[in-house]
Amino acid sequence: MAPQSHLHIPHPSARPGDVPDFSYLALCDAGAVARPASNSPASKIENLAHELVRVLDDEGQAQGEWAPDLTPGVLLEALRQMLLTRVFDARMLNMQRQGKISFYIQSLGEEAVSTGQGMALLPDDMLFPSYRNQGLFIFRGTSLVDMMCQCLSNTRDMCKGRQMPILYHNRKGNVFSLSGNLATQYPQAVGWAMASMIKGENHISAAWVGDGSTSEADFHYALTFAAVYQAPVILNVVNNQWAISTFQGFAGGERRPFSARGLGLGIPGVRVDGNDLLAVYAVTRWAAERARQGGGPTLIELVTYRGGAHSTSDDPTRYRPRDEWAAFPLGDPIKRLKDHLVKNGHWSDEQHASLENTLKQTVTDAWQEAISHGTMNSGPQLDVREMFEDVYDEMPERLARQRDQLLALKGDLS
Amino acid sequence: MSQMNMIRAINSALDIMLGKDPTVIILGEDVGYFGGVFRCTEGLQVKYGEHRVIDAPIAEGGIIGSAIGIGVNGLRPVAEIQFADYIYPGLDQVISELARLRYRSGGEFFSPVTIRTPCGGGIRGGQTHSQSPEALFTHLSGVNTVMPSNPYDAKGLLISAIESDDPVVYFEPKRLYNGPFDGDPDKPAMTWSKHPGGEVPEDYYAIPLGQAALVEQGNDLSIITYGTMVHVAPGRRQTGRRQCRHYRCAFTRSTGCCHTQKVGGENRSLPDRTRGLEIQWLRRGTGCHRAGRVLLPPGSTDRACCRLGNTLPTRL
């Protein structure tokens, strides 16, 4: 019988009840990938899109040319940032389970992405995060109380009750406003970087999407514009293997890595171990250097694993093996950095446990302060007039009329 | 004062704003070296450089998306979408991002993007070069929608749009680029040279957004309209069996129901004789139609309106 075409439906390597199988992930040993000069021509470094840059080996030691020159003090601060993100996430997840907030998204298992990349950029560089980049907000100095108040939609909510929990922004910290619509920030980040060049500044931008969102048209617009104008932007794909229940194969990840998506446009791609803080930092630093020298955009794929559910609205045991994270070959980013610091005599299990307790207390204190500004069910409430503000620079007459009608109605009801 | 058609008036507005404000940039398909398919940006790249008047890839979503980022970084982008019919790939960026950025960020971020786009029928463009999608945008909060009806307004309104810190979608009725059009395709084409709206100051002037203007004063009937139909309206004075001897035609320089209401305020004494005239969807349109049945000869209402509108590709 002659061969026939057939509709290919991608299937993940394991579903609930199956043994986790990550044999599809192409891995490299730590230190195995050479580090080219950051101004290398794109055509000479296409290997970076297919290999996997790793620094920390299984023994917790830094290996190879990508190993960054970071002091133990800086690494301990990175560890603290990651751990704080995880402790914050755990607390907020718990608060959602107790009905104190309506929704939450954790970054469990992906903390090295935000912390490592945040460290590699300068304060004036503009960040266009995805919804799982709370670590970037923390790194750029957003107070935990402000983040909690946003999730509570209370009287101190930076979004004035208009956004779902976790859709933060930080104007002073140069972190852009999160959208609920996926990948829209990608062409915006490219535009921001274009403007930086038009203004003759040397600030760069960086944007993040997940593997699933690479299917969106905005992803492709952004790559084209970034390549055409050689915009100084770092475009990151956080490949955590899962988009809710949709595995990365449905975004086209079965045959080529996401880091190779830009090669046809001449955009260098770098595939990096996203759970290796040292590698994440080094690769991002390299791309930032390249952008600042006029080398244009870089597409970075951060290979990681979504340790928790997509959000508080789904149960991952319905679509993937319960123990899949434990089998993930790139491990847990916090444990890996901790082991590195412990093995080199800069840290200990006791100090780690003590730090974790301190951070838990910090988060508890922040929560107590946050709820003093109101909760979903009690305490002070946002002024209903806020609903009509900020639609335009100045409120049009028709909105003022609607606001007054509502206030009159409220008066009648009370 | 010069005689200008609408293309020259728009070009003059862009020229003035590029010269006056170093943060203004233009981005769009064919806008740079070539000067735009309708010539609205002619000569601007030579004068201001290719970092200010930027040719873009053929990707409307990318043009609007990157323009938002450009605006967030302190510039004032004027993005051109070559035909309003092609704006839809960028609609998510307009609706979900541009319109709501200020709102969702508690007033901390905004992007002062102006999107210019030619619209409307009348150039034998068939169904992909004739659409009038302005109602989609007047339904959005956070974006102002503008459509001029003559060169004088085109220049003053575009300057206001670019200066506004709120985003503006600025529709250019392309049948009016070269002259007014009374709706009869069998008549010889008219030019702006003999029309008072074609008298345009060379220098800077701004017309505030959101205002209406009275074209003719009368007592028997009011017509509320905008854009191309401002010039079609005088030929549509008949209502039922009666010829109206006196009528007033008020047009909204910007579209949108708030502006229509302002016009409506003038007509309170004649509520049953107020009529709206729209080039586009009769139902759920910009709101002019809410004023009443479209004023056209008996039995020909829908057909006559659609000849200029969205749904029927005709010889227009």
Interface residues (C-beta under 8 A of the other chain):
Chain A: M126 F128 D157 M158 C159 K160 R162 Q163 L167 H169 R171 F176 S177 S179 G180 N181 T184 Y186 P187 Q188 A189 V190 G191 W192 A193 M194 A195 S196 M197 I198 K199 S205 A217 D218 Y221 A222 T224 F225 V228 E389 D390 V391 Y392 D393 P396 E397 R398 L399
Chain B: I25 H51 R52 A56 P57 A59 G61 G62 G65 S66 A67 I68 G69 I70 G71 V72 N73 G74 L75 P77 P89 D92 Q93 S96 E97 L101 R102 Y103 R104 S105 G106 G107 E108 F109 F110 S141 G142 N144 S164 D165 D166 G210 C257 C258 Q261
